[in-house]
Amino acid sequence: MILMLALLSFFGYIKSTLWSYFQLELSMARICEVCGKKPMAGNYVSHAHNRAPRRFMPNLQNVRVQLASGATKSMLVCTNCIKSGKIRKAA
């Protein structure tokens, strides 16, 4: 009985670690893949100077990029990187 519980807890651990690994691979964070720009925290400020929390989100665009190897890849890139020429758009 104790061995069975140990095996179940072990397989539960493996299942949870595999699930967290796949979640990390599949989740799309709001982060630029070129420069790493992330959301910033700040406050809404009313006319009466009341403050409420908010997030400043980066302006990310889904762009097809031509890599140095010649392959194309779809990436989330901020508009600052697109305008400054840090990436090369695929035709």
Distance bins in CASP14 RR format, pairs under 12 A and 6 or more apart:
PFRMAT RR
TARGET T0000
AUTHOR 0000-0000-0000
RMODE 2
METHOD distances of the structure
MODEL  1
1 7 0 0 0 0 0 1 0 0 0 0 0
1 8 0 0 0 0 0 1 0 0 0 0 0
2 8 0 0 0 0 0 1 0 0 0 0 0
2 9 0 0 0 0 0 1 0 0 0 0 0
3 9 0 0 0 0 0 1 0 0 0 0 0
3 10 0 0 0 0 0 1 0 0 0 0 0
4 10 0 0 0 0 0 1 0 0 0 0 0
4 11 0 0 0 0 0 1 0 0 0 0 0
5 11 0 0 0 0 0 1 0 0 0 0 0
5 12 0 0 0 0 0 1 0 0 0 0 0
6 12 0 0 0 0 0 1 0 0 0 0 0
6 13 0 0 0 0 0 1 0 0 0 0 0
7 13 0 0 0 0 0 1 0 0 0 0 0
7 14 0 0 0 0 0 1 0 0 0 0 0
8 14 0 0 0 0 0 1 0 0 0 0 0
8 15 0 0 0 0 0 1 0 0 0 0 0
9 15 0 0 0 0 0 1 0 0 0 0 0
9 16 0 0 0 0 0 1 0 0 0 0 0
10 16 0 0 0 0 0 1 0 0 0 0 0
10 17 0 0 0 0 0 1 0 0 0 0 0
11 17 0 0 0 0 0 1 0 0 0 0 0
11 18 0 0 0 0 0 1 0 0 0 0 0
12 18 0 0 0 0 1 0 0 0 0 0 0
12 19 0 0 0 0 1 0 0 0 0 0 0
12 20 0 0 0 0 0 1 0 0 0 0 0
13 19 0 0 0 0 0 1 0 0 0 0 0
13 20 0 0 0 0 0 1 0 0 0 0 0
14 20 0 0 0 0 0 1 0 0 0 0 0
14 21 0 0 0 0 0 1 0 0 0 0 0
15 21 0 0 0 0 0 1 0 0 0 0 0
15 22 0 0 0 0 0 1 0 0 0 0 0
16 22 0 0 0 0 0 1 0 0 0 0 0
16 23 0 0 0 0 0 1 0 0 0 0 0
17 23 0 0 0 0 0 1 0 0 0 0 0
17 24 0 0 0 0 0 1 0 0 0 0 0
18 24 0 0 0 0 0 1 0 0 0 0 0
18 25 0 0 0 0 0 1 0 0 0 0 0
19 25 0 0 0 0 0 1 0 0 0 0 0
19 26 0 0 0 0 0 1 0 0 0 0 0
19 27 0 0 0 0 0 1 0 0 0 0 0
20 26 0 0 0 0 0 1 0 0 0 0 0
20 27 0 0 0 0 0 1 0 0 0 0 0
21 27 0 0 0 0 0 1 0 0 0 0 0
23 29 0 0 0 0 0 1 0 0 0 0 0
27 76 0 0 0 0 0 1 0 0 0 0 0
28 60 0 0 0 0 1 0 0 0 0 0 0
28 62 0 0 0 0 1 0 0 0 0 0 0
28 74 0 0 0 0 0 1 0 0 0 0 0
28 75 0 0 0 0 0 1 0 0 0 0 0
28 76 1 0 0 1 0 0 0 0 0 0 0
29 36 0 0 0 0 1 0 0 0 0 0 0
29 37 0 0 0 0 0 1 0 0 0 0 0
29 38 1 0 0 1 0 0 0 0 0 0 0
29 39 0 0 0 0 1 0 0 0 0 0 0
29 57 0 0 0 0 0 1 0 0 0 0 0
29 58 0 0 0 0 0 1 0 0 0 0 0
29 60 0 0 0 0 1 0 0 0 0 0 0
29 76 0 0 0 0 1 0 0 0 0 0 0
30 36 0 0 0 0 0 1 0 0 0 0 0
30 37 0 0 0 0 1 0 0 0 0 0 0
30 38 1 0 0 1 0 0 0 0 0 0 0
30 39 1 0 1 0 0 0 0 0 0 0 0
30 40 0 0 0 0 0 1 0 0 0 0 0
30 55 0 0 0 0 1 0 0 0 0 0 0
30 56 0 0 0 0 0 1 0 0 0 0 0
30 57 1 0 1 0 0 0 0 0 0 0 0
30 58 1 0 0 1 0 0 0 0 0 0 0
30 59 0 0 0 0 0 1 0 0 0 0 0
30 60 1 0 0 1 0 0 0 0 0 0 0
30 61 0 0 0 0 0 1 0 0 0 0 0
30 62 0 0 0 0 0 1 0 0 0 0 0
30 76 1 0 0 1 0 0 0 0 0 0 0
30 77 0 0 0 0 0 1 0 0 0 0 0
30 78 0 0 0 0 1 0 0 0 0 0 0
31 37 1 0 0 1 0 0 0 0 0 0 0
31 38 1 0 1 0 0 0 0 0 0 0 0
31 39 0 0 0 0 1 0 0 0 0 0 0
31 40 0 0 0 0 0 1 0 0 0 0 0
31 57 0 0 0 0 0 1 0 0 0 0 0
31 58 1 0 0 1 0 0 0 0 0 0 0
31 60 0 0 0 0 1 0 0 0 0 0 0
31 75 0 0 0 0 0 1 0 0 0 0 0
31 76 1 0 0 1 0 0 0 0 0 0 0
31 77 0 0 0 0 0 1 0 0 0 0 0
31 78 0 0 0 0 1 0 0 0 0 0 0
31 81 0 0 0 0 0 1 0 0 0 0 0
32 38 1 0 0 1 0 0 0 0 0 0 0
32 39 0 0 0 0 0 1 0 0 0 0 0
32 57 0 0 0 0 0 1 0 0 0 0 0
32 58 1 0 0 1 0 0 0 0 0 0 0
32 59 0 0 0 0 1 0 0 0 0 0 0
32 60 1 0 0 1 0 0 0 0 0 0 0
32 61 0 0 0 0 1 0 0 0 0 0 0
32 62 0 0 0 0 0 1 0 0 0 0 0
32 63 0 0 0 0 0 1 0 0 0 0 0
32 65 0 0 0 0 0 1 0 0 0 0 0
32 75 0 0 0 0 1 0 0 0 0 0 0
32 76 1 0 0 1 0 0 0 0 0 0 0
32 77 1 0 1 0 0 0 0 0 0 0 0
32 78 1 0 1 0 0 0 0 0 0 0 0
32 79 0 0 0 0 1 0 0 0 0 0 0
32 80 0 0 0 0 1 0 0 0 0 0 0
32 81 1 0 0 1 0 0 0 0 0 0 0
32 82 0 0 0 0 1 0 0 0 0 0 0
32 84 0 0 0 0 0 1 0 0 0 0 0
32 86 0 0 0 0 1 0 0 0 0 0 0
32 87 0 0 0 0 0 1 0 0 0 0 0
33 58 0 0 0 0 0 1 0 0 0 0 0
33 60 0 0 0 0 1 0 0 0 0 0 0
33 61 0 0 0 0 0 1 0 0 0 0 0
33 62 0 0 0 0 0 1 0 0 0 0 0
33 63 0 0 0 0 1 0 0 0 0 0 0
33 65 0 0 0 0 1 0 0 0 0 0 0
33 67 0 0 0 0 0 1 0 0 0 0 0
33 73 0 0 0 0 1 0 0 0 0 0 0
33 74 0 0 0 0 1 0 0 0 0 0 0
33 75 1 0 1 0 0 0 0 0 0 0 0
33 76 1 0 1 0 0 0 0 0 0 0 0
33 77 1 0 0 1 0 0 0 0 0 0 0
33 78 0 0 0 0 1 0 0 0 0 0 0
33 81 0 0 0 0 1 0 0 0 0 0 0
33 82 0 0 0 0 0 1 0 0 0 0 0
33 86 0 0 0 0 0 1 0 0 0 0 0
33 87 0 0 0 0 1 0 0 0 0 0 0
34 58 0 0 0 0 0 1 0 0 0 0 0
34 60 0 0 0 0 0 1 0 0 0 0 0
34 61 0 0 0 0 0 1 0 0 0 0 0
34 63 0 0 0 0 1 0 0 0 0 0 0
34 65 0 0 0 0 1 0 0 0 0 0 0
34 67 0 0 0 0 0 1 0 0 0 0 0
34 73 0 0 0 0 0 1 0 0 0 0 0
34 75 1 0 0 1 0 0 0 0 0 0 0
34 76 0 0 0 0 1 0 0 0 0 0 0
34 77 1 0 1 0 0 0 0 0 0 0 0
34 78 1 0 0 1 0 0 0 0 0 0 0
34 79 0 0 0 0 0 1 0 0 0 0 0
34 80 0 0 0 0 1 0 0 0 0 0 0
34 81 1 0 1 0 0 0 0 0 0 0 0
34 82 0 0 0 0 1 0 0 0 0 0 0
34 83 0 0 0 0 0 1 0 0 0 0 0
34 84 0 0 0 0 1 0 0 0 0 0 0
34 85 0 0 0 0 1 0 0 0 0 0 0
34 86 1 0 1 0 0 0 0 0 0 0 0
34 87 1 0 0 1 0 0 0 0 0 0 0
34 88 0 0 0 0 0 1 0 0 0 0 0
35 58 0 0 0 0 1 0 0 0 0 0 0
35 60 0 0 0 0 0 1 0 0 0 0 0
35 75 0 0 0 0 0 1 0 0 0 0 0
35 76 0 0 0 0 0 1 0 0 0 0 0
35 77 0 0 0 0 1 0 0 0 0 0 0
35 78 1 0 0 1 0 0 0 0 0 0 0
35 79 0 0 0 0 0 1 0 0 0 0 0
35 80 1 0 0 1 0 0 0 0 0 0 0
35 81 1 0 1 0 0 0 0 0 0 0 0
35 82 0 0 0 0 0 1 0 0 0 0 0
35 83 0 0 0 0 0 1 0 0 0 0 0
35 84 0 0 0 0 1 0 0 0 0 0 0
35 85 0 0 0 0 0 1 0 0 0 0 0
35 86 1 0 0 1 0 0 0 0 0 0 0
35 87 0 0 0 0 0 1 0 0 0 0 0
36 58 0 0 0 0 1 0 0 0 0 0 0
36 60 0 0 0 0 0 1 0 0 0 0 0
36 75 0 0 0 0 0 1 0 0 0 0 0
36 76 0 0 0 0 1 0 0 0 0 0 0
36 77 0 0 0 0 1 0 0 0 0 0 0
36 78 0 0 0 0 1 0 0 0 0 0 0
36 80 0 0 0 0 0 1 0 0 0 0 0
36 81 0 0 0 0 1 0 0 0 0 0 0
36 86 0 0 0 0 0 1 0 0 0 0 0
37 56 0 0 0 0 0 1 0 0 0 0 0
37 57 0 0 0 0 1 0 0 0 0 0 0
37 58 1 0 1 0 0 0 0 0 0 0 0
37 59 0 0 0 0 1 0 0 0 0 0 0
37 60 0 0 0 0 1 0 0 0 0 0 0
37 76 0 0 0 0 0 1 0 0 0 0 0
37 77 0 0 0 0 1 0 0 0 0 0 0
37 78 1 0 1 0 0 0 0 0 0 0 0
37 79 0 0 0 0 1 0 0 0 0 0 0
37 80 1 0 0 1 0 0 0 0 0 0 0
37 81 0 0 0 0 1 0 0 0 0 0 0
37 82 0 0 0 0 0 1 0 0 0 0 0
37 86 0 0 0 0 0 1 0 0 0 0 0
38 55 0 0 0 0 1 0 0 0 0 0 0
38 56 0 0 0 0 1 0 0 0 0 0 0
38 57 0 0 0 0 1 0 0 0 0 0 0
38 58 1 0 0 1 0 0 0 0 0 0 0
38 60 0 0 0 0 0 1 0 0 0 0 0
38 76 0 0 0 0 0 1 0 0 0 0 0
38 78 0 0 0 0 0 1 0 0 0 0 0
39 53 0 0 0 0 0 1 0 0 0 0 0
39 54 0 0 0 0 1 0 0 0 0 0 0
39 55 1 0 1 0 0 0 0 0 0 0 0
39 56 1 0 0 1 0 0 0 0 0 0 0
39 57 1 0 1 0 0 0 0 0 0 0 0
39 58 1 0 0 1 0 0 0 0 0 0 0
39 59 0 0 0 0 0 1 0 0 0 0 0
39 60 0 0 0 0 0 1 0 0 0 0 0
39 78 0 0 0 0 0 1 0 0 0 0 0
40 53 0 0 0 0 0 1 0 0 0 0 0
40 54 0 0 0 0 1 0 0 0 0 0 0
40 55 1 0 0 1 0 0 0 0 0 0 0
40 56 1 0 1 0 0 0 0 0 0 0 0
40 57 0 0 0 0 1 0 0 0 0 0 0
40 58 0 0 0 0 1 0 0 0 0 0 0
41 51 0 0 0 0 0 1 0 0 0 0 0
41 52 0 0 0 0 0 1 0 0 0 0 0
41 53 1 0 0 1 0 0 0 0 0 0 0
41 54 1 0 0 1 0 0 0 0 0 0 0
41 55 1 0 0 1 0 0 0 0 0 0 0
41 56 1 0 0 1 0 0 0 0 0 0 0
41 57 0 0 0 0 0 1 0 0 0 0 0
42 51 0 0 0 0 1 0 0 0 0 0 0
42 52 0 0 0 0 1 0 0 0 0 0 0
42 53 1 0 0 1 0 0 0 0 0 0 0
42 54 1 0 1 0 0 0 0 0 0 0 0
42 55 1 0 0 1 0 0 0 0 0 0 0
42 56 1 0 0 1 0 0 0 0 0 0 0
42 57 0 0 0 0 0 1 0 0 0 0 0
43 49 0 0 0 0 0 1 0 0 0 0 0
43 50 0 0 0 0 1 0 0 0 0 0 0
43 51 1 0 1 0 0 0 0 0 0 0 0
43 52 1 0 0 1 0 0 0 0 0 0 0
43 53 1 0 0 1 0 0 0 0 0 0 0
43 54 1 0 0 1 0 0 0 0 0 0 0
43 55 0 0 0 0 0 1 0 0 0 0 0
43 56 0 0 0 0 0 1 0 0 0 0 0
44 50 0 0 0 0 1 0 0 0 0 0 0
44 51 1 0 0 1 0 0 0 0 0 0 0
44 52 1 0 1 0 0 0 0 0 0 0 0
44 53 1 0 0 1 0 0 0 0 0 0 0
44 54 1 0 1 0 0 0 0 0 0 0 0
44 55 0 0 0 0 0 1 0 0 0 0 0
44 56 0 0 0 0 0 1 0 0 0 0 0
45 51 1 0 1 0 0 0 0 0 0 0 0
45 52 0 0 0 0 1 0 0 0 0 0 0
45 53 0 0 0 0 0 1 0 0 0 0 0
45 54 0 0 0 0 1 0 0 0 0 0 0
46 52 1 0 0 1 0 0 0 0 0 0 0
46 54 0 0 0 0 0 1 0 0 0 0 0
57 76 0 0 0 0 0 1 0 0 0 0 0
57 78 0 0 0 0 0 1 0 0 0 0 0
57 79 0 0 0 0 0 1 0 0 0 0 0
58 76 0 0 0 0 1 0 0 0 0 0 0
58 77 0 0 0 0 1 0 0 0 0 0 0
58 78 1 0 1 0 0 0 0 0 0 0 0
58 79 0 0 0 0 1 0 0 0 0 0 0
58 80 0 0 0 0 1 0 0 0 0 0 0
58 81 0 0 0 0 0 1 0 0 0 0 0
58 82 0 0 0 0 0 1 0 0 0 0 0
59 76 0 0 0 0 0 1 0 0 0 0 0
59 77 0 0 0 0 1 0 0 0 0 0 0
59 78 1 0 0 1 0 0 0 0 0 0 0
59 79 1 0 1 0 0 0 0 0 0 0 0
59 80 0 0 0 0 1 0 0 0 0 0 0
59 81 0 0 0 0 0 1 0 0 0 0 0
59 82 0 0 0 0 1 0 0 0 0 0 0
59 83 0 0 0 0 0 1 0 0 0 0 0
60 75 0 0 0 0 1 0 0 0 0 0 0
60 76 1 0 1 0 0 0 0 0 0 0 0
60 77 1 0 0 1 0 0 0 0 0 0 0
60 78 1 0 1 0 0 0 0 0 0 0 0
60 79 1 0 0 1 0 0 0 0 0 0 0
60 80 0 0 0 0 0 1 0 0 0 0 0
60 81 0 0 0 0 1 0 0 0 0 0 0
60 82 0 0 0 0 1 0 0 0 0 0 0
61 74 0 0 0 0 0 1 0 0 0 0 0
61 75 0 0 0 0 1 0 0 0 0 0 0
61 76 1 0 0 1 0 0 0 0 0 0 0
61 77 1 0 0 1 0 0 0 0 0 0 0
61 78 1 0 0 1 0 0 0 0 0 0 0
61 79 1 0 0 1 0 0 0 0 0 0 0
61 80 0 0 0 0 0 1 0 0 0 0 0
61 81 0 0 0 0 1 0 0 0 0 0 0
61 82 1 0 0 1 0 0 0 0 0 0 0
61 83 0 0 0 0 0 1 0 0 0 0 0
61 87 0 0 0 0 0 1 0 0 0 0 0
61 89 0 0 0 0 0 1 0 0 0 0 0
62 73 0 0 0 0 0 1 0 0 0 0 0
62 74 1 0 0 1 0 0 0 0 0 0 0
62 75 1 0 0 1 0 0 0 0 0 0 0
62 76 1 0 1 0 0 0 0 0 0 0 0
62 77 0 0 0 0 1 0 0 0 0 0 0
62 78 0 0 0 0 0 1 0 0 0 0 0
62 79 0 0 0 0 0 1 0 0 0 0 0
62 82 0 0 0 0 0 1 0 0 0 0 0
62 89 0 0 0 0 0 1 0 0 0 0 0
63 72 0 0 0 0 0 1 0 0 0 0 0
63 73 0 0 0 0 1 0 0 0 0 0 0
63 74 1 0 0 1 0 0 0 0 0 0 0
63 75 1 0 1 0 0 0 0 0 0 0 0
63 76 1 0 0 1 0 0 0 0 0 0 0
63 77 1 0 1 0 0 0 0 0 0 0 0
63 78 0 0 0 0 0 1 0 0 0 0 0
63 79 0 0 0 0 1 0 0 0 0 0 0
63 81 0 0 0 0 1 0 0 0 0 0 0
63 82 1 0 0 1 0 0 0 0 0 0 0
63 83 0 0 0 0 0 1 0 0 0 0 0
63 85 0 0 0 0 0 1 0 0 0 0 0
63 86 0 0 0 0 0 1 0 0 0 0 0
63 87 1 0 0 1 0 0 0 0 0 0 0
63 88 0 0 0 0 0 1 0 0 0 0 0
63 89 1 0 0 1 0 0 0 0 0 0 0
63 90 0 0 0 0 1 0 0 0 0 0 0
64 71 0 0 0 0 0 1 0 0 0 0 0
64 72 1 0 1 0 0 0 0 0 0 0 0
64 73 1 0 0 1 0 0 0 0 0 0 0
64 74 1 0 1 0 0 0 0 0 0 0 0
64 75 1 0 0 1 0 0 0 0 0 0 0
64 76 0 0 0 0 0 1 0 0 0 0 0
64 77 0 0 0 0 0 1 0 0 0 0 0
64 82 0 0 0 0 0 1 0 0 0 0 0
64 87 0 0 0 0 1 0 0 0 0 0 0
64 88 0 0 0 0 0 1 0 0 0 0 0
64 89 1 0 0 1 0 0 0 0 0 0 0
64 90 1 0 1 0 0 0 0 0 0 0 0
64 91 0 0 0 0 1 0 0 0 0 0 0
65 71 0 0 0 0 1 0 0 0 0 0 0
65 72 1 0 0 1 0 0 0 0 0 0 0
65 73 1 0 1 0 0 0 0 0 0 0 0
65 74 1 0 0 1 0 0 0 0 0 0 0
65 75 1 0 1 0 0 0 0 0 0 0 0
65 76 0 0 0 0 0 1 0 0 0 0 0
65 77 1 0 0 1 0 0 0 0 0 0 0
65 81 0 0 0 0 1 0 0 0 0 0 0
65 82 0 0 0 0 1 0 0 0 0 0 0
65 85 0 0 0 0 0 1 0 0 0 0 0
65 86 0 0 0 0 1 0 0 0 0 0 0
65 87 1 0 1 0 0 0 0 0 0 0 0
65 88 1 0 0 1 0 0 0 0 0 0 0
65 89 1 0 0 1 0 0 0 0 0 0 0
65 90 1 0 0 1 0 0 0 0 0 0 0
65 91 0 0 0 0 0 1 0 0 0 0 0
66 72 1 0 1 0 0 0 0 0 0 0 0
66 73 0 0 0 0 1 0 0 0 0 0 0
66 74 0 0 0 0 0 1 0 0 0 0 0
66 75 0 0 0 0 0 1 0 0 0 0 0
66 87 0 0 0 0 1 0 0 0 0 0 0
66 88 1 0 1 0 0 0 0 0 0 0 0
66 89 1 0 0 1 0 0 0 0 0 0 0
66 90 1 0 1 0 0 0 0 0 0 0 0
66 91 1 0 0 1 0 0 0 0 0 0 0
67 73 1 0 1 0 0 0 0 0 0 0 0
67 74 0 0 0 0 0 1 0 0 0 0 0
67 75 0 0 0 0 1 0 0 0 0 0 0
67 87 0 0 0 0 1 0 0 0 0 0 0
67 88 0 0 0 0 1 0 0 0 0 0 0
67 89 0 0 0 0 0 1 0 0 0 0 0
67 90 0 0 0 0 1 0 0 0 0 0 0
68 87 0 0 0 0 0 1 0 0 0 0 0
68 88 0 0 0 0 1 0 0 0 0 0 0
70 88 0 0 0 0 1 0 0 0 0 0 0
70 90 0 0 0 0 1 0 0 0 0 0 0
70 91 0 0 0 0 0 1 0 0 0 0 0
71 88 0 0 0 0 0 1 0 0 0 0 0
71 90 0 0 0 0 1 0 0 0 0 0 0
72 87 0 0 0 0 0 1 0 0 0 0 0
72 88 0 0 0 0 0 1 0 0 0 0 0
72 89 0 0 0 0 1 0 0 0 0 0 0
72 90 1 0 1 0 0 0 0 0 0 0 0
72 91 0 0 0 0 1 0 0 0 0 0 0
73 87 0 0 0 0 0 1 0 0 0 0 0
73 88 0 0 0 0 0 1 0 0 0 0 0
73 89 0 0 0 0 0 1 0 0 0 0 0
73 90 0 0 0 0 1 0 0 0 0 0 0
74 87 0 0 0 0 0 1 0 0 0 0 0
74 89 0 0 0 0 0 1 0 0 0 0 0
74 90 0 0 0 0 1 0 0 0 0 0 0
75 81 0 0 0 0 1 0 0 0 0 0 0
75 82 0 0 0 0 0 1 0 0 0 0 0
75 86 0 0 0 0 0 1 0 0 0 0 0
75 87 1 0 0 1 0 0 0 0 0 0 0
75 88 0 0 0 0 0 1 0 0 0 0 0
75 89 0 0 0 0 0 1 0 0 0 0 0
75 90 0 0 0 0 0 1 0 0 0 0 0
76 82 0 0 0 0 0 1 0 0 0 0 0
76 87 0 0 0 0 0 1 0 0 0 0 0
77 83 0 0 0 0 0 1 0 0 0 0 0
77 84 0 0 0 0 0 1 0 0 0 0 0
77 85 0 0 0 0 0 1 0 0 0 0 0
77 86 0 0 0 0 1 0 0 0 0 0 0
77 87 1 0 1 0 0 0 0 0 0 0 0
77 88 0 0 0 0 0 1 0 0 0 0 0
77 89 0 0 0 0 1 0 0 0 0 0 0
78 84 0 0 0 0 1 0 0 0 0 0 0
78 85 0 0 0 0 0 1 0 0 0 0 0
78 86 0 0 0 0 1 0 0 0 0 0 0
78 87 0 0 0 0 0 1 0 0 0 0 0
79 85 0 0 0 0 0 1 0 0 0 0 0
79 86 0 0 0 0 0 1 0 0 0 0 0
79 87 0 0 0 0 0 1 0 0 0 0 0
80 86 0 0 0 0 1 0 0 0 0 0 0
80 87 0 0 0 0 0 1 0 0 0 0 0
81 87 1 0 1 0 0 0 0 0 0 0 0
81 88 0 0 0 0 0 1 0 0 0 0 0
81 89 0 0 0 0 0 1 0 0 0 0 0
82 88 0 0 0 0 0 1 0 0 0 0 0
82 89 1 0 0 1 0 0 0 0 0 0 0
83 89 0 0 0 0 0 1 0 0 0 0 0
END
